[in-house]
Amino acid sequence: MGWMVDVVAGAMYNNDRSRITAAGGNFTRFQDIQINTYSNMRLFIADADQEVRMSLRLRLHQEAGMSVVGIAVRAGALLAQVAASQPDVVLLDWSLRGQPATGLLADLQGLEPRPLIVVLSVWPEAESEAVAAGADAFVSKTAPPDRLLALLHDWRSRLADRTPPAVDAPSATEGKCA
């Protein structure tokens, strides 16, 4: 089931392009492609440490153009939660309880749309394994918070600079950060 919203006109349409009316927010989606204007980067935090989760959530809440759309403390329901919230970025604790991180990375990479994945760890030596397993980036939890924020702002600006693909010919690389 697909639908789309003409953000400029504020109108919502079904797949057959018939107009529907609805109260609420504007979304931008077509049946086969999702066009995110990236006015707001959606982030999902998956970390077992409550202090880390709350610190990240508070700090990201203070950043313009970023919102936390979900939080997980264990690996068990992570995949379903991420699939349901469709974040742009998952911040994944390398030591998240419940499943080996390499398996979590593989599962997250199989989602559609695939989120970008930043692995967080107190062990800097985990970087090579995380990147080899498919993480898009690694940030040590011992690094200054500005390092993670700089990465996220860079990704957000790259995504915002992209022109959405034509409706009639979706791009095979749409949604991936280069």
Protein Blocks (a to p, Z undefined) as FASTA:
>chain_A
ZZdddfknopacdfkopacddedddddddfkbccdehlaccdddddfblklmmmmmmmmm
mpghiacfbdcfbfklmmmmmmmnopabdcddfklghiafklmmmmmmmpccdddddddd
fblklmmmmmmnopabdcdfkbcfklmmmmmmmmmmmmmmpccddfklccfkgoiaZZ
